[in-house]
């Protein structure tokens, strides 16, 4: 098993003779060779506990590749998985990953069209390529690579480091890419840090446009001004929504201000005013067409508010999070209002491509979302900060392994 190292500064990438003063060329060459053979990663070893470990640099067969990680994005899912791991095995977290192809096998390049030096986004999903969902292009539903149903599944940020070649998460200097990794080119002119927003932005496309049907002249309620809710705001504005209302709490004051700058017409602090009364006032008691729950599983309240806030007939609720129980669900009101509820389940390939195009357009000041950078040794602080328990006013955190 990989061992714990005392600090990230001990081993540096691409070492040269100038990095260690006072050593002989022979000593420096030997030290450089050892540096090139190891990869540093932040490993979740227990609930809310991280260690920096070193791993052997993997061999890259002809049908695989190795990515030098530039940015590992941190989202609300990481906050939940850090506190409540789905298993007790050591895991390199990080499922929103941007980097450069450092090494690519001949078959990998021929099959997938990516070559060494390309800046890419790697989805956390891995396609088995043989189940009905993968054949339909819906690899996010693949049962063979779903950690919930298959303990041996490969999914970035979820797979244990016990599975060779170990590098299955973005909180590391390098990440291993097998033949069935799902990869996208990052458009020219987009920095790795800004490209780190592609996952929440792709969720914005999938949930609001594909699932919620938001389009020209739509009225939308977005609950939760985190990186998911702010991404929904951008996508809904781009789609032509005529009214966007974003709700949050007093803790979200800075995020609600960002929501307004990204296109929200109104923001509501639910701890200071009655959100339903305010929504009805804004809409002239008509309600909204679509309600998007981006509260990361805040319980039944967002769903109840969404049901009440939707227009009289045929509204749509898109809900995400893990709501296990819902006692006294208002089924009569739900059916009388002819409401459709859809589950937000990740994103599709098309949503990722559209999200990358949206980022590259520079139409919106998305740098307002990418608020903070953290180094590899700061993973614990970074995750806690996204969960409002560390550095204040963090929206999207960029974990930069080489910083």
Secondary structure, DSSP 4 states (H G I P E B T S, - for coil): -PPB-S-GGGS-TT--TTSSTT--HHHHHHHHHHHHTEEEEEEEEETTEEEEEEEEPPP--TT-EEEEEEEEEE-HHHHHHHHS-SSSS-B----EEEEEEEEE-HHHHHHH---TT-EEEEEEEE--SSSHHHHTT-GGG-STT-TTT-TT---TTTSBTTSTT---SSSBSEEEE-TTEEEEEPPTT--HHHHTTHHHHHHHIIIIIIIT---TT-EEEEE--SHHHHHHHHHHHHHT-SEEEEEE-GGGHHHHHHHHHTT-SEEEETTTS-HHHHHHHHTTT--BSEEEE-SSS--SHHHHHHHHHB-SSS-EEEE-S-----TT--HHHHHHTT-EEEE-----HHHHHHHHHHHHHT-S-GGGTEEEEE-GGGHHHHHHHHTTSSSTT-SEEEE-TT-
